[in-house]
Amino acid sequence: MENVKPIVKQVIKIWRLYKTMQGALMGAMRHEIPFRLRKVLSRDYMVCSVLKKEMANLYDALKCCMQDACITRSDTRSSIVMDVRGNVDLALGEIVHVHRQIVKEYETLFKLVEGSNLDLQMLRQHRKQMAKMTADLSARSNGPSPEDQRLTRISMAH
């Protein structure tokens, strides 16, 4: 597999998005929200944690040609919402936005691993789960998307 370095970098990018997602989910759950929504966000947090761990395991399996510093260096502009001003719909919009980013990054990863001997079953399951979670949260979110609002963001140094 000659293109392992771009594959590993894409895995790292997805892992970082999961980390961003965890921060956004925790931020939303700090607010007073209805029980059903809290239940959905809690489920998403747990699923996100499992998928992040699986991506870390995939990274470990692929990293033989790379240094560990590759995962700690910040190559992406991951950010978390710092100020949603108590607006739960805005927080949900941000979470949905990150969900969609993750699904998009999986598509890029699929293109990179095309023709390789890498088993895509796990990755397809991840993408399917993220798409389902996105649909669930989109149905519950009535607020503006984060692109429509000015938010205070900070860069995450990994």
Residue pairs with C-beta under 8 A, 6 or more apart in sequence:
1 7
1 116
1 117
1 118
3 112
3 116
4 62
4 65
5 65
5 66
6 112
7 62
7 109
7 112
7 113
7 116
7 118
8 59
8 62
8 63
8 65
8 66
8 70
9 70
9 75
10 105
10 108
10 109
10 112
11 55
11 58
11 59
11 62
11 109
12 59
12 70
12 71
12 75
13 75
13 76
13 105
14 55
14 102
14 105
14 106
14 109
15 52
15 55
15 56
15 59
15 71
16 76
16 78
16 156
16 158
17 76
17 78
17 98
17 101
17 102
17 105
18 48
18 51
18 52
18 55
18 102
19 52
19 78
19 156
19 158
20 78
20 79
20 80
20 98
20 156
21 44
21 48
21 95
21 98
21 99
21 102
22 45
22 48
22 49
22 52
23 80
23 156
24 80
24 81
24 91
24 94
24 95
24 98
25 41
25 44
25 45
25 48
25 95
26 45
27 80
27 81
27 84
27 91
28 41
28 84
28 88
28 91
28 92
28 95
29 38
29 41
29 42
29 45
31 86
31 88
31 91
33 41
33 88
37 88
37 92
37 140
40 136
40 137
40 140
41 95
44 95
44 133
44 137
47 129
47 133
51 126
51 129
51 130
54 122
54 126
55 126
58 122
59 71
63 70
63 71
71 158
72 158
73 158
74 155
74 156
74 157
74 158
77 155
78 155
78 156
78 158
79 153
79 154
79 155
79 156
80 153
80 154
80 156
81 90
81 91
81 94
81 146
81 151
81 152
81 153
82 151
82 152
82 153
82 154
83 151
83 152
84 90
84 91
84 94
84 151
87 143
88 143
89 141
89 142
89 143
89 144
90 143
90 144
90 146
90 149
90 151
92 137
92 140
92 141
92 143
93 141
93 143
93 144
93 145
93 146
93 149
94 146
94 151
95 137
96 134
96 137
96 138
96 141
96 145
97 145
97 146
97 147
99 130
99 133
99 134
99 137
100 134
102 130
103 127
103 130
103 131
103 134
106 123
106 126
106 127
106 130
107 127
109 123
110 120
110 123
113 120
113 123
